[in-house]
């Protein structure tokens, strides 16, 4: 579940291994590029932490972030 706090949406995704985590990040990158809305994220082995906010709107959560969060969630459903 996405957590909204400090003007961001954040979620941690856990995978079986690094390859699955990296594959997920690749899928997210493709979708984010299509939306022209790019996440802040980090990856350590099998964990990917994604943080979303809209920089153009003053670093707050907007509908753009919520739409990207939905798209990201759909990649693992």
Secondary structure, DSSP 4 states (H G I P E B T S, - for coil): --EEETTEEEEEEE-SSHHHHHHHHHHHHHHHHHHT---EEEEETTEEEEEE-BGGGTSB--HHHHHHHHHHHHTT-
